[in-house]
Amino acid sequence: MRTPELTAALAEIDVVFNGEASPGELGCARYCCTAEDAAYLRTPGSHVPAELVSRFLYKGAHHFTDHEAAMRRLLPQCAHAMADGILADDGYAPHGLSVADWRSWPSGQATAVETFVRAWWRAALITAEPPYPIPDLFETACAILGGVTGPLADWAPGPEADAHLAACVQQWLDDLMVDRRPGFLWEPSAATLTELRTWLGEQAPARLRALGLTDLADRTALLALPYDTRWNDPYWSR
């Protein structure tokens, strides 16, 4: 998944977050964080074991003395693990950056985070077999960025990107058709789901038809219609 853009974004993360630490971090010592584990977060520059990076990233903010500082401390290793496809999630908790208020961080840090996430997502779109399922990649990018606008704008047509689009539509369509959130860990707002439905209904059908997925394209086009109009469409009487 490495592209020149992603490589540059990772290099910027390394520079901008170099030396970050959470000096007073005690972690959740009673249940899930030993004193030795917490010491990694207090110590800048030391290599955090990969398993611990993943575990920390998917722990809720209440498990940390200073969650924001802990996320900044982990960011270089976190970003590289995401790019390399070796960051393991626990299947039920959100990515730590999605609950961190990183846009309030110093401007250089906030810009580096957004640049990395967008570059990571764009790299996935042109990779035939990315290291994570493409719906999961989309959800992670949107959850961290706080919306679908950027990732959808990045979803330019192309062979791999269109195949990924088809995979996502097939997974999401039944839920979106009834205005229900797909099986995201992330909880987008109603307005965000409307934005996703509208974009898919307007942008996806032509790309799906080009793949020979005519019926899927016709059903997806219904997402651009209001709910009642959608279900009264002549498509359903075929």
Sequence and secondary structure as in RCSB ss.txt:
>XXXX:A:sequence
MRTPELTAALAEIDVVFNGEASPGELGCARYCCTAEDAAYLRTPGSHVPAELVSRFLYKGAHHFTDHEAAMRRLL
PQCAHAMADGILADDGYAPHGLSVADWRSWPSGQATAVETFVRAWWRAALITAEPPYPIPDLFETACAILGGVTG
PLADWAPGPEADAHLAACVQQWLDDLMVDRRPGFLWEPSAATLTELRTWLGEQAPARLRALGLTDLADRTALLAL
PYDTRWNDPYWSR
>XXXX:A:secstr
   HHHHHHHHHHHHHTTT   TT    TTTT  HHHHHHHHSTT    HHHHHHHHTS GGGSSSHHHHHHHHH
HHHHHHHHHT     SSS  HHHHS GGGS HHHHHHHHHHHHHHHHHHHT SS SS HHHHHHHHHHHHTSSHH
HHHT    HHHHHHHHHHHHHHHHHHHTT   S SS   HHHHHHHHHHHHHHHHHHHHHTT HHHHHHHHGGGS
 HHHHHTSGGGG 
